[in-house]
Amino acid sequence: MSRNGKRLRLGAVILLLAAVAVVALVLSRRPPEVQVLTVRPETTELVLAVVGRVRPLNLVEVRSPNPGQVIELLADDGDQVVEGQPLALIRAAVEEAQTEADAARVRATQAEAAEARLAYQRTETLARQGFAAQAALDQARARLRSAEAAVAAAQATARASAARSREYVVRAPMAGVILVRPIDSGQVVTPTTTLFELGSLEGVEILAEVDEAYADALRPGMEARAAASGAEARFAAVVSEVSPKVDSSTGGRQVKVRPQSGADLAPGRSVDVTIVVEVRQGALVIPRQAVVDATTSPKAYILDAEDVVVARDVVIARWPSQGAIIEQGLSVGDRLVLNPAALRPGDTVRPVSPPDVG
C-alpha cells in the first residue's frame, strides 16, 4: 500500500473515533429519563385495617353461687345445651341434711296443727251444747291459729332450704354451646371459679381493639370487609358497636363488627377487618414512593413546562392508606415524578409514562 493510502485510512479512523466521541458526549449530556404520572381526581376510600377475634353474640361464664367440690360434670366442650339444663353437681351434704331436717319440721308442725284443729272442733261442739265455757273455746282457737302459723313458717323455711340445695346443681342460664370447660370433676370451686364458658347459638361478632387516635372516627353502621386470617374469601360486615371507654393500659377502644352474611366462623378465630371510614370523591391520590421527606416535611416533585423538576410542599391526609391522599399542594393535571430519589429541584429530565400507563 502506498503512503497516501495509509494516510487516508488513518484519517478515516480518526474521523470515526471523533464521531464516536461526539455521540458519547451528546449522550452523556442528554437529560435522564424519569417516569411521570399526570395527577387526576379519583374516588378513594379512607379505610382502617384491624385484626379481631370471633366471639358469640352472647358469652356467659357459668359459675357456682356456692363453694364446694364438683362431684359430677354433666356437659363438656362442644356440647349444645338448653336453658335450665344441669351442667354440674356440687357436693352439698350439709345443705341436703338441713333440707331433710326442715322437711321433717314441716311434718311435725302439720301434725300439731291437725291435733289443735281436732281439739278446737271438739271444744266448739261442747260449747254449743253448753258443756264448755267460752274461755275454753277461745283458748282452743288460739292454739289452732298458733299451730297453723307454725306450719306456714316451717314450710317457708323448707322452701328456702330446698332452694339453697338446688343452687348446688349448676344449670345453663341460656341455650347455647359449651366453648370451654376449664375444670375437672373432684375440683374444689368457689363462687369466682368459672365452670363453663357458654356461647349463644344465634350468631357471632368480631371484637377488635382500635387505637384511640382512629377510633374516634368510627361509628355504628359503617360498612366493613372481612376475611378469616389466611383465607381469601371475603364477606360483608358492619360496625355494630364502638366502646365509649378507652383502655388506659393499651390506649385502644373495643369495636364490635357483625358479619352481614352467614359466615362460618369458629369462636376465637382471628379475622382481618377493613372498615370503610369515608368515601372521597375527586381525591388526589399519589403513590407513597413519590413523596420526599414524608415524615418531616413532605414534598412532591413535579415537572414544569420545560421538563424541569420543581418541588412542591404537600399536605397528606393523616390516615393509613396504600396511597398518599393529598389534601394540599397538588392540582389536577400536574405531572408527578414517580421516583424522585435520585433527582434534585432544577434538574432537567425526559418524562416517560409508567409501564402500566398507555
C-alpha positions as a LaTeX table, in Angstrom:
\begin{tabular}{lrrr}
\hline
Residue & $x$ (\AA) & $y$ (\AA) & $z$ (\AA) \\
\hline
Met1 & 0.00 & 0.00 & 0.00 \\
Ser2 & 1.23 & 3.48 & $-0.86$ \\
Arg3 & 1.99 & 6.16 & 1.64 \\
Asn4 & $-1.07$ & 8.16 & 0.52 \\
Gly5 & $-3.32$ & 5.17 & 1.06 \\
Lys6 & $-2.07$ & 4.73 & 4.61 \\
Arg7 & $-2.70$ & 8.39 & 5.31 \\
Leu8 & $-6.26$ & 8.14 & 4.01 \\
Arg9 & $-7.03$ & 5.08 & 6.14 \\
Leu10 & $-5.56$ & 6.74 & 9.25 \\
Gly11 & $-7.64$ & 9.84 & 8.59 \\
Ala12 & $-10.81$ & 7.72 & 8.29 \\
Val13 & $-10.09$ & 6.02 & 11.61 \\
Ile14 & $-9.52$ & 9.38 & 13.30 \\
Leu15 & $-12.80$ & 10.74 & 11.89 \\
Leu16 & $-14.68$ & 7.65 & 13.12 \\
Leu17 & $-13.22$ & 7.97 & 16.59 \\
Ala18 & $-14.09$ & 11.65 & 16.66 \\
Ala19 & $-17.68$ & 10.88 & 15.64 \\
Val20 & $-17.96$ & 8.28 & 18.39 \\
Ala21 & $-16.61$ & 10.75 & 20.92 \\
Val22 & $-19.11$ & 13.38 & 19.80 \\
Val23 & $-22.00$ & 10.91 & 20.07 \\
Ala24 & $-20.84$ & 9.80 & 23.52 \\
Leu25 & $-20.58$ & 13.41 & 24.63 \\
Val26 & $-24.07$ & 14.16 & 23.35 \\
Leu27 & $-25.48$ & 11.08 & 25.05 \\
Ser28 & $-23.74$ & 11.89 & 28.33 \\
Arg29 & $-25.33$ & 15.32 & 28.36 \\
Arg30 & $-28.80$ & 14.05 & 27.45 \\
Pro31 & $-31.33$ & 14.52 & 30.31 \\
Pro32 & $-32.17$ & 11.30 & 32.18 \\
Glu33 & $-35.49$ & 9.56 & 31.67 \\
Val34 & $-37.94$ & 9.64 & 34.59 \\
Gln35 & $-41.38$ & 8.10 & 34.93 \\
Val36 & $-44.07$ & 10.77 & 35.19 \\
Leu37 & $-47.73$ & 10.39 & 36.09 \\
Thr38 & $-50.40$ & 13.01 & 35.40 \\
Val39 & $-52.34$ & 13.78 & 38.57 \\
Arg40 & $-56.06$ & 13.09 & 38.12 \\
Pro41 & $-59.01$ & 13.06 & 40.54 \\
Glu42 & $-60.39$ & 9.69 & 41.59 \\
Thr43 & $-62.76$ & 8.12 & 44.08 \\
Thr44 & $-60.93$ & 6.61 & 47.03 \\
Glu45 & $-61.75$ & 5.09 & 50.39 \\
Leu46 & $-60.38$ & 6.00 & 53.77 \\
Val47 & $-60.16$ & 2.61 & 55.45 \\
Leu48 & $-58.92$ & 1.23 & 58.74 \\
Ala49 & $-57.45$ & $-2.27$ & 58.81 \\
Val50 & $-57.58$ & $-4.15$ & 62.12 \\
Val51 & $-57.39$ & $-7.75$ & 63.33 \\
Gly52 & $-60.19$ & $-9.03$ & 65.51 \\
Arg53 & $-61.33$ & $-12.21$ & 67.21 \\
Val54 & $-64.62$ & $-14.03$ & 66.73 \\
Arg55 & $-66.88$ & $-14.47$ & 69.74 \\
Pro56 & $-70.56$ & $-15.44$ & 70.16 \\
Leu57 & $-73.08$ & $-12.63$ & 70.33 \\
Asn58 & $-73.69$ & $-13.62$ & 73.96 \\
Leu59 & $-70.94$ & $-15.14$ & 76.07 \\
Val60 & $-71.64$ & $-16.24$ & 79.64 \\
Glu61 & $-69.20$ & $-17.52$ & 82.24 \\
Val62 & $-71.12$ & $-20.08$ & 84.29 \\
Arg63 & $-70.18$ & $-20.19$ & 87.99 \\
Ser64 & $-71.50$ & $-21.87$ & 91.12 \\
Pro65 & $-73.14$ & $-19.47$ & 93.60 \\
Asn66 & $-71.77$ & $-21.61$ & 96.44 \\
Pro67 & $-68.35$ & $-23.07$ & 97.19 \\
Gly68 & $-67.88$ & $-26.81$ & 97.21 \\
Gln69 & $-66.43$ & $-29.84$ & 95.48 \\
Val70 & $-67.51$ & $-30.77$ & 91.97 \\
Ile71 & $-68.84$ & $-34.31$ & 92.23 \\
Glu72 & $-70.11$ & $-34.68$ & 88.65 \\
Leu73 & $-69.78$ & $-32.82$ & 85.34 \\
Leu74 & $-72.76$ & $-33.24$ & 83.02 \\
Ala75 & $-71.50$ & $-31.34$ & 79.95 \\
Asp76 & $-68.24$ & $-30.98$ & 78.02 \\
Asp77 & $-66.63$ & $-28.83$ & 75.33 \\
Gly78 & $-68.76$ & $-28.59$ & 72.19 \\
Asp79 & $-72.00$ & $-29.80$ & 73.78 \\
Gln80 & $-75.17$ & $-27.91$ & 72.91 \\
Val81 & $-77.39$ & $-27.32$ & 75.91 \\
Val82 & $-80.85$ & $-25.85$ & 76.55 \\
Glu83 & $-81.77$ & $-23.26$ & 79.13 \\
Gly84 & $-82.04$ & $-24.79$ & 82.60 \\
Gln85 & $-80.17$ & $-27.97$ & 81.71 \\
Pro86 & $-77.98$ & $-29.29$ & 84.59 \\
Leu87 & $-74.29$ & $-28.83$ & 83.85 \\
Ala88 & $-72.56$ & $-29.82$ & 87.09 \\
Leu89 & $-73.27$ & $-31.08$ & 90.61 \\
Ile90 & $-71.57$ & $-29.57$ & 93.65 \\
Arg91 & $-71.34$ & $-31.53$ & 96.90 \\
Ala92 & $-73.89$ & $-30.12$ & 99.37 \\
Ala93 & $-74.13$ & $-32.66$ & 102.23 \\
Val94 & $-74.82$ & $-30.06$ & 104.91 \\
Glu95 & $-77.48$ & $-28.34$ & 102.82 \\
Glu96 & $-79.17$ & $-31.63$ & 101.98 \\
Ala97 & $-79.27$ & $-32.57$ & 105.67 \\
Gln98 & $-80.70$ & $-29.17$ & 106.50 \\
Thr99 & $-83.36$ & $-29.62$ & 103.83 \\
Glu100 & $-84.34$ & $-33.01$ & 105.27 \\
Ala101 & $-84.49$ & $-31.53$ & 108.78 \\
Asp102 & $-86.69$ & $-28.67$ & 107.60 \\
Ala103 & $-88.98$ & $-31.10$ & 105.78 \\
Ala104 & $-89.31$ & $-33.14$ & 108.97 \\
Arg105 & $-90.11$ & $-29.96$ & 110.91 \\
Val106 & $-92.90$ & $-29.24$ & 108.42 \\
Arg107 & $-94.41$ & $-32.68$ & 109.02 \\
Ala108 & $-94.19$ & $-32.20$ & 112.79 \\
Thr109 & $-95.92$ & $-28.82$ & 112.75 \\
Gln110 & $-98.60$ & $-30.20$ & 110.42 \\
Ala111 & $-99.29$ & $-33.00$ & 112.94 \\
Glu112 & $-99.50$ & $-30.46$ & 115.75 \\
Ala113 & $-101.82$ & $-28.31$ & 113.70 \\
Ala114 & $-104.07$ & $-31.33$ & 112.96 \\
Glu115 & $-104.25$ & $-32.12$ & 116.67 \\
Ala116 & $-105.05$ & $-28.47$ & 117.51 \\
Arg117 & $-107.80$ & $-28.45$ & 114.87 \\
Leu118 & $-109.44$ & $-31.56$ & 116.34 \\
Ala119 & $-109.22$ & $-30.07$ & 119.84 \\
Tyr120 & $-110.83$ & $-26.86$ & 118.62 \\
Gln121 & $-113.63$ & $-28.74$ & 116.85 \\
Arg122 & $-114.39$ & $-30.81$ & 119.99 \\
Thr123 & $-114.38$ & $-27.71$ & 122.20 \\
Glu124 & $-116.65$ & $-25.89$ & 119.74 \\
Thr125 & $-119.16$ & $-28.80$ & 119.82 \\
Leu126 & $-119.16$ & $-28.89$ & 123.62 \\
Ala127 & $-119.59$ & $-25.13$ & 123.80 \\
Arg128 & $-122.73$ & $-25.27$ & 121.61 \\
Gln129 & $-124.16$ & $-27.97$ & 123.94 \\
Gly130 & $-123.33$ & $-25.89$ & 126.99 \\
Phe131 & $-120.70$ & $-28.26$ & 128.37 \\
Ala132 & $-117.66$ & $-25.96$ & 127.67 \\
Ala133 & $-117.04$ & $-22.37$ & 128.66 \\
Gln134 & $-116.40$ & $-19.62$ & 126.14 \\
Ala135 & $-112.90$ & $-19.16$ & 127.55 \\
Ala136 & $-112.03$ & $-22.77$ & 126.74 \\
Leu137 & $-113.26$ & $-22.26$ & 123.16 \\
Asp138 & $-111.15$ & $-19.09$ & 122.77 \\
Gln139 & $-108.08$ & $-20.90$ & 124.09 \\
Ala140 & $-108.56$ & $-23.79$ & 121.64 \\
Arg141 & $-108.99$ & $-21.34$ & 118.77 \\
Ala142 & $-105.74$ & $-19.54$ & 119.71 \\
Arg143 & $-103.80$ & $-22.84$ & 119.86 \\
Leu144 & $-105.11$ & $-23.77$ & 116.40 \\
Arg145 & $-104.05$ & $-20.43$ & 114.91 \\
Ser146 & $-100.62$ & $-20.73$ & 116.50 \\
Ala147 & $-100.21$ & $-24.27$ & 115.11 \\
Glu148 & $-101.25$ & $-23.13$ & 111.61 \\
Ala149 & $-98.76$ & $-20.24$ & 111.78 \\
Ala150 & $-96.03$ & $-22.69$ & 112.81 \\
Val151 & $-96.85$ & $-24.82$ & 109.75 \\
Ala152 & $-96.56$ & $-21.80$ & 107.44 \\
Ala153 & $-93.21$ & $-20.79$ & 108.97 \\
Ala154 & $-91.84$ & $-24.34$ & 108.70 \\
Gln155 & $-92.94$ & $-24.59$ & 105.09 \\
Ala156 & $-91.23$ & $-21.28$ & 104.23 \\
Thr157 & $-88.02$ & $-22.47$ & 105.88 \\
Ala158 & $-88.23$ & $-25.76$ & 103.96 \\
Arg159 & $-88.68$ & $-23.93$ & 100.66 \\
Ala160 & $-85.62$ & $-21.79$ & 101.39 \\
Ser161 & $-83.56$ & $-24.86$ & 102.22 \\
Ala162 & $-84.70$ & $-26.63$ & 99.06 \\
Ala163 & $-83.80$ & $-23.56$ & 97.01 \\
Arg164 & $-80.33$ & $-23.46$ & 98.54 \\
Ser165 & $-79.85$ & $-27.13$ & 97.75 \\
Arg166 & $-80.89$ & $-26.57$ & 94.15 \\
Glu167 & $-78.17$ & $-23.92$ & 93.86 \\
Tyr168 & $-75.66$ & $-26.75$ & 94.11 \\
Val169 & $-76.96$ & $-28.06$ & 90.79 \\
Val170 & $-75.33$ & $-25.70$ & 88.27 \\
Arg171 & $-77.69$ & $-25.12$ & 85.33 \\
Ala172 & $-77.32$ & $-23.46$ & 81.93 \\
Pro173 & $-78.57$ & $-19.84$ & 82.10 \\
Met174 & $-79.42$ & $-19.90$ & 78.38 \\
Ala175 & $-79.41$ & $-22.17$ & 75.36 \\
Gly176 & $-76.01$ & $-22.38$ & 73.70 \\
Val177 & $-72.84$ & $-24.36$ & 73.15 \\
Ile178 & $-70.15$ & $-25.14$ & 75.70 \\
Leu179 & $-66.99$ & $-23.42$ & 74.46 \\
Val180 & $-64.64$ & $-24.16$ & 77.36 \\
Arg181 & $-64.83$ & $-26.36$ & 80.44 \\
Pro182 & $-61.72$ & $-25.40$ & 82.43 \\
Ile183 & $-62.41$ & $-27.60$ & 85.48 \\
Asp184 & $-62.36$ & $-31.31$ & 86.24 \\
Ser185 & $-64.56$ & $-33.49$ & 88.40 \\
Gly186 & $-63.41$ & $-33.51$ & 92.03 \\
Gln187 & $-62.06$ & $-29.97$ & 91.90 \\
Val188 & $-62.98$ & $-27.61$ & 94.73 \\
Val189 & $-64.52$ & $-24.41$ & 93.39 \\
Thr190 & $-65.58$ & $-21.04$ & 94.75 \\
Pro191 & $-68.18$ & $-18.53$ & 93.50 \\
Thr192 & $-65.40$ & $-16.85$ & 91.46 \\
Thr193 & $-64.36$ & $-20.05$ & 89.64 \\
Thr194 & $-65.51$ & $-20.33$ & 86.03 \\
Leu195 & $-67.01$ & $-23.76$ & 85.45 \\
Phe196 & $-68.05$ & $-23.30$ & 81.81 \\
Glu197 & $-67.93$ & $-20.70$ & 79.06 \\
Leu198 & $-71.28$ & $-20.81$ & 77.31 \\
Gly199 & $-71.78$ & $-19.15$ & 73.91 \\
Ser200 & $-75.12$ & $-18.35$ & 72.30 \\
Leu201 & $-76.26$ & $-20.04$ & 69.09 \\
Glu202 & $-77.85$ & $-17.11$ & 67.25 \\
Gly203 & $-74.68$ & $-15.70$ & 65.66 \\
Val204 & $-71.19$ & $-14.32$ & 66.14 \\
Glu205 & $-69.46$ & $-10.96$ & 66.23 \\
Ile206 & $-65.87$ & $-9.84$ & 65.74 \\
Leu207 & $-64.21$ & $-7.99$ & 68.60 \\
Ala208 & $-61.21$ & $-5.78$ & 67.76 \\
Glu209 & $-59.19$ & $-3.14$ & 69.56 \\
Val210 & $-58.65$ & 0.13 & 67.68 \\
Asp211 & $-56.11$ & 2.79 & 68.58 \\
Glu212 & $-57.78$ & 5.78 & 70.19 \\
Ala213 & $-56.33$ & 8.10 & 67.52 \\
Tyr214 & $-58.53$ & 6.43 & 64.89 \\
Ala215 & $-61.42$ & 5.04 & 66.96 \\
Asp216 & $-62.99$ & 8.50 & 67.34 \\
Ala217 & $-63.85$ & 8.44 & 63.63 \\
Leu218 & $-65.72$ & 5.11 & 63.85 \\
Arg219 & $-69.50$ & 4.94 & 64.12 \\
Pro220 & $-72.00$ & 2.07 & 64.31 \\
Gly221 & $-73.37$ & 1.29 & 60.86 \\
Met222 & $-70.10$ & 1.78 & 58.97 \\
Glu223 & $-69.52$ & $-0.83$ & 56.29 \\
Ala224 & $-66.60$ & $-3.23$ & 56.51 \\
Arg225 & $-64.98$ & $-6.07$ & 54.60 \\
Ala226 & $-63.61$ & $-9.07$ & 56.45 \\
Ala227 & $-61.83$ & $-12.36$ & 55.85 \\
Ala228 & $-60.67$ & $-15.06$ & 58.20 \\
Ser229 & $-56.90$ & $-14.75$ & 58.61 \\
Gly230 & $-55.16$ & $-16.84$ & 55.96 \\
Ala231 & $-58.34$ & $-17.20$ & 53.85 \\
Glu232 & $-59.10$ & $-15.47$ & 50.56 \\
Ala233 & $-62.90$ & $-15.49$ & 50.78 \\
Arg234 & $-64.26$ & $-12.13$ & 51.95 \\
Phe235 & $-67.63$ & $-11.31$ & 53.45 \\
Ala236 & $-69.51$ & $-8.11$ & 54.17 \\
Ala237 & $-69.78$ & $-6.83$ & 57.72 \\
Val238 & $-70.93$ & $-3.75$ & 59.61 \\
Val239 & $-69.70$ & $-1.94$ & 62.72 \\
Ser240 & $-72.28$ & $-2.70$ & 65.44 \\
Glu241 & $-70.74$ & $-1.02$ & 68.50 \\
Val242 & $-67.88$ & 1.31 & 69.45 \\
Ser243 & $-66.97$ & 1.28 & 73.12 \\
Pro244 & $-67.09$ & 4.73 & 74.75 \\
Lys245 & $-64.25$ & 3.70 & 77.06 \\
Val246 & $-60.52$ & 3.85 & 76.30 \\
Asp247 & $-58.35$ & 1.14 & 77.85 \\
Ser248 & $-55.76$ & 3.10 & 79.80 \\
Ser249 & $-53.23$ & 0.26 & 79.57 \\
Thr250 & $-53.33$ & $-0.07$ & 75.76 \\
Gly251 & $-54.78$ & 3.23 & 74.53 \\
Gly252 & $-57.38$ & 1.37 & 72.49 \\
Arg253 & $-61.15$ & 1.13 & 72.27 \\
Gln254 & $-63.09$ & $-2.05$ & 71.66 \\
Val255 & $-65.04$ & $-2.17$ & 68.41 \\
Lys256 & $-67.59$ & $-4.84$ & 67.54 \\
Val257 & $-68.16$ & $-5.83$ & 63.92 \\
Arg258 & $-71.01$ & $-8.11$ & 62.92 \\
Pro259 & $-70.98$ & $-10.21$ & 59.72 \\
Gln260 & $-73.90$ & $-9.42$ & 57.41 \\
Ser261 & $-73.91$ & $-12.83$ & 55.78 \\
Gly262 & $-73.76$ & $-16.31$ & 57.21 \\
Ala263 & $-70.00$ & $-16.50$ & 57.67 \\
Asp264 & $-68.90$ & $-19.82$ & 59.16 \\
Leu265 & $-66.53$ & $-18.59$ & 61.86 \\
Ala266 & $-65.49$ & $-20.54$ & 64.93 \\
Pro267 & $-65.25$ & $-18.61$ & 68.20 \\
Gly268 & $-61.68$ & $-17.47$ & 68.79 \\
Arg269 & $-60.82$ & $-17.31$ & 65.06 \\
Ser270 & $-58.74$ & $-14.30$ & 64.04 \\
Val271 & $-60.25$ & $-12.15$ & 61.28 \\
Asp272 & $-58.77$ & $-9.37$ & 59.14 \\
Val273 & $-61.27$ & $-6.49$ & 59.06 \\
Thr274 & $-61.18$ & $-3.43$ & 56.81 \\
Ile275 & $-63.55$ & $-0.70$ & 57.97 \\
Val276 & $-64.63$ & 1.87 & 55.37 \\
Val277 & $-64.47$ & 5.17 & 57.27 \\
Glu278 & $-65.12$ & 7.55 & 54.37 \\
Val279 & $-65.51$ & 7.52 & 50.59 \\
Arg280 & $-63.96$ & 10.60 & 48.98 \\
Gln281 & $-64.97$ & 11.74 & 45.53 \\
Gly282 & $-62.43$ & 13.61 & 43.40 \\
Ala283 & $-59.50$ & 12.91 & 45.70 \\
Leu284 & $-55.88$ & 13.32 & 44.58 \\
Val285 & $-54.03$ & 10.11 & 45.43 \\
Ile286 & $-50.38$ & 9.51 & 44.56 \\
Pro287 & $-48.02$ & 6.59 & 45.25 \\
Arg288 & $-46.24$ & 6.92 & 48.58 \\
Gln289 & $-42.83$ & 6.42 & 46.94 \\
Ala290 & $-43.43$ & 9.71 & 45.10 \\
Val291 & $-43.34$ & 11.64 & 48.40 \\
Val292 & $-39.99$ & 13.10 & 49.51 \\
Asp293 & $-39.24$ & 13.61 & 53.23 \\
Ala294 & $-42.62$ & 12.10 & 54.12 \\
Thr295 & $-42.03$ & 12.10 & 57.89 \\
Thr296 & $-40.57$ & 15.58 & 58.28 \\
Ser297 & $-41.54$ & 17.99 & 55.50 \\
Pro298 & $-43.39$ & 16.09 & 52.78 \\
Lys299 & $-42.85$ & 17.24 & 49.22 \\
Ala300 & $-43.68$ & 16.04 & 45.74 \\
Tyr301 & $-41.58$ & 16.65 & 42.61 \\
Ile302 & $-43.42$ & 17.83 & 39.52 \\
Leu303 & $-42.26$ & 18.98 & 36.08 \\
Asp304 & $-42.82$ & 22.44 & 34.72 \\
Ala305 & $-43.43$ & 23.24 & 31.07 \\
Glu306 & $-39.68$ & 22.96 & 30.34 \\
Asp307 & $-39.43$ & 19.49 & 31.96 \\
Val308 & $-37.54$ & 20.95 & 34.92 \\
Val309 & $-38.04$ & 19.37 & 38.35 \\
Val310 & $-39.92$ & 21.61 & 40.81 \\
Ala311 & $-40.50$ & 20.77 & 44.50 \\
Arg312 & $-43.98$ & 21.28 & 45.94 \\
Asp313 & $-44.82$ & 21.18 & 49.63 \\
Val314 & $-47.81$ & 18.88 & 50.14 \\
Val315 & $-50.20$ & 18.10 & 52.98 \\
Ile316 & $-51.04$ & 14.39 & 53.31 \\
Ala317 & $-54.21$ & 13.14 & 55.00 \\
Arg318 & $-53.23$ & 11.63 & 58.33 \\
Trp319 & $-54.94$ & 8.33 & 57.74 \\
Pro320 & $-53.49$ & 4.92 & 56.95 \\
Ser321 & $-53.87$ & 4.06 & 53.26 \\
Gln322 & $-51.85$ & 2.46 & 50.47 \\
Gly323 & $-51.58$ & 5.70 & 48.54 \\
Ala324 & $-50.90$ & 9.18 & 49.88 \\
Ile325 & $-54.09$ & 11.25 & 49.84 \\
Ile326 & $-53.02$ & 14.82 & 49.03 \\
Glu327 & $-55.10$ & 17.49 & 50.72 \\
Gln328 & $-52.98$ & 20.50 & 49.64 \\
Gly329 & $-50.05$ & 21.17 & 47.30 \\
Leu330 & $-51.02$ & 19.44 & 44.04 \\
Ser331 & $-53.53$ & 20.23 & 41.33 \\
Val332 & $-55.27$ & 18.21 & 38.67 \\
Gly333 & $-53.01$ & 17.93 & 35.62 \\
Asp334 & $-49.68$ & 18.26 & 37.46 \\
Arg335 & $-47.00$ & 15.96 & 36.08 \\
Leu336 & $-45.74$ & 13.99 & 39.05 \\
Val337 & $-42.29$ & 12.38 & 39.22 \\
Leu338 & $-42.84$ & 8.81 & 40.45 \\
Asn339 & $-39.26$ & 8.04 & 41.54 \\
Pro340 & $-37.71$ & 11.26 & 42.82 \\
Ala341 & $-34.96$ & 9.75 & 44.96 \\
Ala342 & $-32.06$ & 10.50 & 42.55 \\
Leu343 & $-33.29$ & 13.94 & 41.47 \\
Arg344 & $-32.98$ & 17.46 & 42.78 \\
Pro345 & $-35.08$ & 20.56 & 42.11 \\
Gly346 & $-33.78$ & 22.28 & 38.98 \\
Asp347 & $-32.81$ & 19.08 & 37.17 \\
Thr348 & $-33.94$ & 18.78 & 33.57 \\
Val349 & $-35.36$ & 15.37 & 32.67 \\
Arg350 & $-37.04$ & 13.49 & 29.86 \\
Pro351 & $-40.52$ & 12.37 & 31.01 \\
Val352 & $-41.80$ & 8.91 & 30.10 \\
Ser353 & $-45.03$ & 7.15 & 31.05 \\
Pro354 & $-45.00$ & 4.33 & 33.63 \\
Pro355 & $-45.15$ & 0.82 & 32.12 \\
Asp356 & $-48.80$ & 0.31 & 33.09 \\
Val357 & $-49.97$ & 3.61 & 31.60 \\
Gly358 & $-50.91$ & 3.69 & 27.90 \\
\hline
\end{tabular}
